[in-house]
Amino acid sequence: MSGDLDKALDAVGPRLRALRRQRETTLADLAAATGISVSTLSRLESGSRRPSLELLLPLARAHGVTLDELVDAPPTGDPRIHLRPVTRNGMTMLPLTRRAGGIQAYKLVIPAGSARKEPEPKTHEGYEWMYVMNGRLRVVLGEHDLVLVPGEAAEFDTRTPHWFGAADDEAVEFLSLFGTQGERAHLRARPKASG
């Protein structure tokens, strides 16, 4: 049993590093969010510090995952997926995928009343596809300033300066597929009916 425990604890460091990198968070940002020093976080990720419950709880909260996910606990037989929302800059992100790497899917909710924010376009590596479900989404993309309504989608290279927010005083809900390495969303269309 202790061999299994040691293996599980040894795997925590690489998992913590992968989660932090996947979320494009620095050790300093994570230290500020958790109250754990940068040096302790670094030693946890490298495996030179053994993880404890006092360290894992704030890290699980900061990454929006369960303790089971951090330590790769065996499944309990419960088929339900327990997704943990993460709130950043007033926007709630609900991860819909759990695997590291590849295309990540999120449901995002921008609350009502956030339309007064001044756009601050950013760039980063990746490719994003978004689909509006409810509300009106303002998307600033390079020199374009667009409003997407329910049923509309946009896709773009995230190296183009971009920003998105509510277009008016109503809440906005949309789906986002994001690939850190520039993976594009591939949609299969039905062949045109002959005749």
Buried (B, 14 or more C-beta within 10 A) or exposed (E): EEEEEEEBBEBBBEBBBEBBBBBEBEBEBBBEBBEBEBEBBBBBBEBEBEBEEEBBEBBBBBBBBBEEBBBEEEEEEEEEEEBBEBEEEEBBBBBBEEEEEEBBBBBBBBEEEBBEBEBEEEEEEBBBBBBBBEBBBBBBBEEEEEEBEBEBBBEBBBEEBBBBBBBEEBBBBBBBBBBBEEBEBEEEEEEEEEE
